[in-house]
Amino acid sequence: MRKLLVVARHNKAEALRVAAGLTLLSDPVRVAVVGALEDTPAVAEQRELLEFAEVPLEELPEGAAGRSRLAGEMLEADAVYVI
């Protein structure tokens, strides 16, 4: 099994959609969000899908602390998608 990480950076709603699609594989998926998620219907819909699929979602702060945590998560993953 490969560990998949989706990094939501630029287009966060699309990144959540991609992560939801990756759940169709048998590989575990995690989501790391850089900064805060927008409060939009598209984001809410994708968050609901990810919660249903039990996909871990972590919001990371902007700055050095967030980058450090993101680097650690990237090292643990076998494949990383940055969207």
C-alpha positions in Angstrom: 0.0 0.0 0.0 1.2 3.5 -0.8 0.5 6.4 1.5 -1.0 9.3 -0.4 -0.8 12.9 0.7 -2.8 15.7 -0.9 -1.5 19.2 -0.1 -4.3 21.9 -0.5 -2.4 25.1 -1.1 -3.6 27.1 -4.1 -7.0 25.7 -5.1 -8.2 24.1 -1.8 -11.7 23.0 -3.0 -10.2 21.2 -6.0 -7.5 19.6 -3.7 -10.3 18.2 -1.4 -12.1 16.9 -4.5 -9.0 15.1 -5.7 -8.5 13.6 -2.2 -12.1 12.4 -2.3 -11.4 10.8 -5.7 -8.3 9.1 -4.4 -10.3 7.3 -1.8 -11.5 5.0 -4.6 -8.1 3.4 -4.5 -7.3 1.1 -1.6 -4.4 3.2 -0.5 -4.7 5.5 2.6 -5.1 9.2 1.8 -4.3 12.2 4.1 -5.0 15.9 3.4 -2.8 18.8 4.6 -4.3 22.2 4.2 -1.8 25.2 4.1 -3.7 28.0 5.8 -7.4 28.1 6.5 -10.1 26.6 4.4 -12.6 28.9 2.8 -16.2 28.8 4.1 -17.8 28.0 0.7 -20.4 25.4 -0.4 -17.8 23.6 -2.6 -15.4 23.2 0.4 -18.2 22.1 2.7 -19.4 19.5 0.3 -15.9 18.0 -0.1 -15.2 18.1 3.6 -18.4 16.1 4.2 -17.2 13.5 1.7 -13.8 13.3 3.3 -15.3 12.9 6.8 -17.6 10.1 5.5 -14.5 8.4 4.0 -12.6 9.0 7.3 -9.8 10.8 5.5 -7.6 12.7 8.0 -7.6 16.5 7.2 -5.1 18.7 9.0 -5.0 22.5 8.7 -1.4 23.8 8.9 -0.6 27.4 9.8 1.2 29.6 7.4 4.9 30.2 8.2 7.8 28.2 9.4 5.9 26.0 11.8 3.4 24.9 9.2 6.2 24.3 6.6 8.1 22.1 9.1 5.0 20.0 9.9 4.2 19.7 6.1 7.8 18.6 5.4 7.4 15.8 8.0 4.1 14.7 6.4 5.7 14.7 3.0 8.5 12.5 4.1 6.1 9.9 5.4 4.1 9.8 2.1 4.9 7.7 -0.9 3.1 10.1 -3.3 2.4 13.8 -2.8 -0.1 15.8 -4.8 0.2 19.6 -4.4 -2.9 21.5 -5.6 
